[in-house]
Amino acid sequence: MDCVFCKIINKEIPSTVVHEDDSIIAFNDIKPSAPVHILVVPKEHIDSIDRLESNHKEIISGMIFAAKKIAREKGLKGYKLVF
């Protein structure tokens, strides 16, 4: 598969990981558009939100809670999530 996120997950492309668990990985964006710009992605390749199935609910929830945890660790008072 020629997916840049899959290559990061498989450690084929280097990244600065800020959070990782069994189902997600979060890393600094290489071209940030904000002082703190972190990508939180599922380890399972999902092409788009349109491809989500009911069994992905736990992964998506985990991504949101990971973002909240990372924001706290970074001392962010406000932040936005973009899907």
MDAnalysis code that builds the backbone (N, CA, C; Angstrom):
import MDAnalysis as mda
import numpy as np

u = mda.Universe.empty(249, n_residues=83, atom_resindex=np.repeat(np.arange(83), 3), trajectory=True)
u.add_TopologyAttr("name", ["N", "CA", "C"] * 83)
u.add_TopologyAttr("resid", np.arange(1, 84))
u.add_TopologyAttr("resname", ["MET", "ASP", "CYS", "VAL", "PHE", "CYS", "LYS", "ILE", "ILE", "ASN", "LYS", "GLU", "ILE", "PRO", "SER", "THR", "VAL", "VAL", "HIS", "GLU", "ASP", "ASP", "SER", "ILE", "ILE", "ALA", "PHE", "ASN", "ASP", "ILE", "LYS", "PRO", "SER", "ALA", "PRO", "VAL", "HIS", "ILE", "LEU", "VAL", "VAL", "PRO", "LYS", "GLU", "HIS", "ILE", "ASP", "SER", "ILE", "ASP", "ARG", "LEU", "GLU", "SER", "ASN", "HIS", "LYS", "GLU", "ILE", "ILE", "SER", "GLY", "MET", "ILE", "PHE", "ALA", "ALA", "LYS", "LYS", "ILE", "ALA", "ARG", "GLU", "LYS", "GLY", "LEU", "LYS", "GLY", "TYR", "LYS", "LEU", "VAL", "PHE"])
u.atoms.positions = np.array([
    [0.847, -1.176, 0.000],
    [0.000, 0.000, 0.000],
    [0.893, 1.240, 0.000],
    [0.528, 2.232, -0.756],
    [1.331, 3.437, -0.893],
    [0.737, 4.582, -0.080],
    [0.414, 4.328, 1.172],
    [-0.191, 5.328, 2.053],
    [0.895, 5.868, 2.991],
    [1.079, 7.186, 2.985],
    [2.116, 7.785, 3.823],
    [1.869, 7.489, 5.304],
    [0.614, 7.473, 5.730],
    [0.324, 7.194, 7.137],
    [0.667, 5.749, 7.494],
    [0.380, 4.822, 6.596],
    [0.741, 3.420, 6.834],
    [2.253, 3.277, 6.933],
    [2.980, 4.016, 6.111],
    [4.444, 3.967, 6.159],
    [4.971, 4.530, 7.471],
    [4.331, 5.567, 7.996],
    [4.723, 6.112, 9.302],
    [4.416, 5.095, 10.395],
    [3.241, 4.493, 10.339],
    [2.850, 3.485, 11.331],
    [3.825, 2.309, 11.321],
    [4.259, 1.910, 10.129],
    [5.190, 0.779, 9.982],
    [6.652, 1.181, 10.163],
    [6.879, 2.439, 10.551],
    [8.221, 2.979, 10.804],
    [9.106, 2.987, 9.564],
    [8.482, 3.036, 8.376],
    [9.229, 3.147, 7.128],
    [9.594, 4.601, 6.852],
    [8.840, 5.518, 7.430],
    [9.099, 6.952, 7.337],
    [9.259, 7.451, 8.771],
    [10.340, 8.195, 9.044],
    [10.524, 8.684, 10.416],
    [9.489, 9.735, 10.798],
    [9.167, 9.770, 12.069],
    [8.237, 10.769, 12.592],
    [8.531, 10.980, 14.065],
    [8.029, 12.083, 14.593],
    [8.149, 12.354, 16.022],
    [6.828, 11.959, 16.671],
    [6.809, 10.779, 17.231],
    [5.592, 10.232, 17.839],
    [5.388, 10.872, 19.205],
    [4.166, 11.360, 19.453],
    [3.838, 11.953, 20.748],
    [2.881, 11.074, 21.548],
    [2.277, 10.096, 20.877],
    [1.378, 9.148, 21.557],
    [1.216, 7.923, 20.658],
    [1.176, 6.760, 21.291],
    [0.926, 5.540, 20.524],
    [0.321, 4.498, 21.447],
    [-0.661, 3.786, 20.925],
    [-1.205, 2.632, 21.635],
    [-1.502, 1.553, 20.592],
    [-2.274, 0.553, 20.955],
    [-2.521, -0.566, 20.044],
    [-3.272, -0.178, 18.772],
    [-4.119, 0.867, 18.844],
    [-4.968, 1.161, 17.692],
    [-4.714, 2.509, 17.024],
    [-3.953, 3.409, 17.678],
    [-3.709, 4.722, 17.076],
    [-2.263, 5.154, 17.281],
    [-1.869, 6.129, 16.473],
    [-0.568, 6.767, 16.615],
    [-0.766, 8.264, 16.389],
    [-0.046, 9.076, 17.146],
    [-0.106, 10.526, 17.005],
    [1.321, 11.038, 16.856],
    [1.502, 11.945, 15.891],
    [2.848, 12.446, 15.605],
    [2.773, 13.884, 15.119],
    [3.883, 14.583, 15.259],
    [3.954, 15.968, 14.809],
    [3.874, 16.022, 13.289],
    [3.108, 16.992, 12.783],
    [3.013, 17.218, 11.344],
    [4.346, 17.772, 10.851],
    [4.834, 17.298, 9.700],
    [6.120, 17.781, 9.192],
    [6.025, 19.170, 8.583],
    [4.816, 19.609, 8.246],
    [4.593, 20.965, 7.737],
    [3.463, 21.599, 8.550],
    [3.748, 21.936, 9.807],
    [2.685, 22.433, 10.681],
    [2.096, 23.758, 10.211],
    [0.795, 23.896, 10.411],
    [0.113, 25.156, 10.101],
    [-0.310, 25.876, 11.380],
    [0.216, 25.410, 12.509],
    [-0.039, 26.019, 13.815],
    [1.170, 25.699, 14.695],
    [1.353, 26.426, 15.787],
    [2.493, 26.134, 16.665],
    [2.511, 24.683, 17.169],
    [1.343, 24.141, 17.437],
    [1.220, 22.726, 17.784],
    [0.285, 22.112, 16.743],
    [0.813, 21.200, 15.949],
    [0.031, 20.568, 14.872],
    [0.364, 19.083, 14.888],
    [-0.538, 18.317, 15.447],
    [-0.327, 16.884, 15.647],
    [-1.396, 16.115, 14.884],
    [-0.961, 15.085, 14.186],
    [-1.882, 14.206, 13.466],
    [-2.127, 12.970, 14.317],
    [-3.386, 12.639, 14.498],
    [-3.791, 11.439, 15.242],
    [-4.483, 10.540, 14.228],
    [-3.902, 9.373, 13.974],
    [-4.444, 8.503, 12.930],
    [-4.622, 7.078, 13.458],
    [-5.598, 6.379, 12.912],
    [-5.771, 4.977, 13.304],
    [-4.684, 4.123, 12.663],
    [-4.282, 3.074, 13.352],
    [-3.294, 2.162, 12.775],
    [-3.915, 1.299, 11.681],
    [-5.206, 1.089, 11.765],
    [-5.915, 0.374, 10.696],
    [-6.141, 1.355, 9.552],
    [-5.777, 0.962, 8.362],
    [-5.967, 1.834, 7.206],
    [-7.468, 1.996, 6.936],
    [-7.935, 3.241, 7.028],
    [-9.323, 3.579, 6.708],
    [-9.253, 4.709, 5.692],
    [-9.712, 4.466, 4.475],
    [-9.575, 5.431, 3.374],
    [-10.207, 6.788, 3.657],
    [-11.384, 6.781, 4.281],
    [-12.102, 8.024, 4.537],
    [-13.172, 7.786, 5.589],
    [-13.757, 8.867, 6.063],
    [-14.853, 8.738, 7.026],
    [-16.003, 7.942, 6.412],
    [-16.182, 8.068, 5.108],
    [-17.228, 7.317, 4.413],
    [-17.039, 5.809, 4.545],
    [-15.824, 5.363, 4.813],
    [-15.518, 3.931, 4.933],
    [-15.642, 3.402, 6.370],
    [-16.008, 4.283, 7.298],
    [-16.151, 3.837, 8.683],
    [-17.286, 2.832, 8.813],
    [-17.058, 1.855, 9.661],
    [-18.057, 0.840, 9.994],
    [-18.326, 0.926, 11.491],
    [-19.370, 0.283, 11.940],
    [-19.728, 0.346, 13.362],
    [-18.613, -0.197, 14.257],
    [-17.800, -1.115, 13.755],
    [-16.710, -1.659, 14.570],
    [-15.560, -0.654, 14.753],
    [-15.602, 0.491, 14.083],
    [-14.570, 1.516, 14.227],
    [-14.882, 2.520, 15.337],
    [-16.036, 2.409, 15.976],
    [-16.432, 3.381, 17.000],
    [-15.380, 3.519, 18.093],
    [-14.842, 2.418, 18.547],
    [-13.852, 2.443, 19.631],
    [-12.561, 3.139, 19.176],
    [-12.148, 2.899, 17.950],
    [-10.937, 3.542, 17.427],
    [-11.137, 5.055, 17.350],
    [-12.261, 5.488, 16.801],
    [-12.526, 6.920, 16.655],
    [-12.615, 7.591, 18.026],
    [-13.284, 6.958, 18.947],
    [-13.362, 7.480, 20.309],
    [-11.965, 7.576, 20.915],
    [-11.154, 6.560, 20.708],
    [-9.781, 6.563, 21.213],
    [-8.965, 7.701, 20.637],
    [-9.192, 8.024, 19.360],
    [-8.478, 9.134, 18.724],
    [-8.834, 10.458, 19.391],
    [-10.113, 10.644, 19.680],
    [-10.558, 11.890, 20.300],
    [-9.995, 12.027, 21.715],
    [-10.045, 10.947, 22.490],
    [-9.509, 11.006, 23.843],
    [-7.992, 11.134, 23.849],
    [-7.317, 10.569, 22.862],
    [-5.863, 10.756, 22.746],
    [-5.558, 12.219, 22.461],
    [-6.345, 12.853, 21.592],
    [-6.148, 14.274, 21.292],
    [-6.317, 15.112, 22.555],
    [-7.302, 14.786, 23.349],
    [-7.532, 15.508, 24.608],
    [-6.337, 15.341, 25.549],
    [-5.837, 14.127, 25.668],
    [-4.685, 13.834, 26.529],
    [-3.443, 14.583, 26.052],
    [-3.193, 14.553, 24.767],
    [-2.031, 15.239, 24.189],
    [-2.136, 16.751, 24.425],
    [-3.329, 17.308, 24.220],
    [-3.532, 18.742, 24.441],
    [-3.212, 19.119, 25.884],
    [-3.645, 18.309, 26.820],
    [-3.332, 18.564, 28.233],
    [-1.831, 18.508, 28.469],
    [-1.191, 17.470, 27.925],
    [0.253, 17.314, 28.104],
    [1.023, 18.486, 27.507],
    [0.521, 19.053, 26.421],
    [1.166, 20.193, 25.757],
    [0.785, 21.525, 26.404],
    [-0.122, 21.479, 27.393],
    [-0.537, 22.694, 28.086],
    [-1.433, 23.590, 27.251],
    [-2.143, 23.020, 26.300],
    [-3.013, 23.812, 25.440],
    [-4.315, 24.139, 26.167],
    [-4.710, 25.378, 26.104],
    [-5.972, 25.800, 26.725],
    [-7.138, 25.608, 25.767],
    [-6.891, 25.775, 24.506],
    [-7.917, 25.572, 23.476],
    [-7.273, 24.907, 22.270],
    [-8.045, 24.134, 21.576],
    [-7.531, 23.450, 20.404],
    [-8.705, 23.032, 19.530],
    [-8.405, 22.684, 18.298],
    [-9.477, 22.203, 17.439],
    [-9.067, 20.878, 16.832],
    [-10.070, 20.075, 16.569],
    [-9.876, 18.789, 15.897],
    [-10.441, 18.902, 14.489],
    [-9.707, 18.427, 13.523],
    [-10.146, 18.449, 12.135],
    [-10.154, 17.025, 11.620],
    [-11.263, 16.637, 11.004],
    [-11.377, 15.287, 10.446],
    [-11.300, 15.355, 8.944],
])
